[in-house]
Amino acid sequence: MTDTQHPTGSLTFSRSLLFMLLLYGGMTVVAGVLAYKQVQLWPSNLAVEAGIFAFLILVVISSTVAQLFGEGLAKRIVWWGFVPLGVSSALMTLVLALPASPEMLQFRASDLAAFETVLSQTPRIMAAGPAAYLVSLLLNVWLFSRLRGKAEGETSTLGLMIRGGIASALSQAIDSVIFVTLAFYGEFDITNLLIGQVIAKVVLSLVLVPPLIALFVRLARKLD
């Protein structure tokens, strides 16, 4: 029996679950926008798209839900993440298609160009993002749960952090392979980009995800 289930298996809807669902939906939307900027991982020369920070929060939330509410619900949340992603993509497409106001064309043409540049994506990138999202997050939930084994009552913070780091690092490596290959293969030599992205995302996963999962689990239990 998971931490917040009745003996019958029915879920007790809690404040922590509502909080994580709302945050999850927001992160699915903002991740694609943040990804437009590349950031350097000090002190190395490795670069990674800034959307990884929002994506790692998705990893943390899905792992936390798997820990507290079970693997099944965590997987359903990953699938439901396509709803805010799809709605936001449709709205962006609509807004880009609508004509800009005369005032904006006359006085803020540079702002309009920047807006369209950031929100316009090639079809390959638009397809690569959701594909990498689905595979990597489902893999993260599966690995996180498998590493837990039969220890349903596990309360060790160290064990929680280790499982979170391993699952996140492996799933993010797969995420990089899927996204870079689908988005850019055939346009240029992707070897250096792929290696750099895998290393950068694995490092961020090992550094950020373990303490964040421990924090989210502690916060969820406090909210409930």
Secondary structure, DSSP 8 states (H G I E B T S, - for coil): --TTB-TTS-B---HHHHHHHHHHHHHHHHHHHHTTSEEE-TTSS-EEETHHHHHHHHHHHHHHHHHHH-HHHHHHHHHHTHHHHHHHHHHHHHHHHS---HHHHHH-HHHHHHHHHHH---HHHHHHHHHHHHHHHHHHHHHHHHHHTT-TT---HHHHHHHHHHHHHHHHHHHHHHHHHHHHBTTB--HHHHHHHHHHHHHHHHHHHHHHHHHHHHHHHHH-
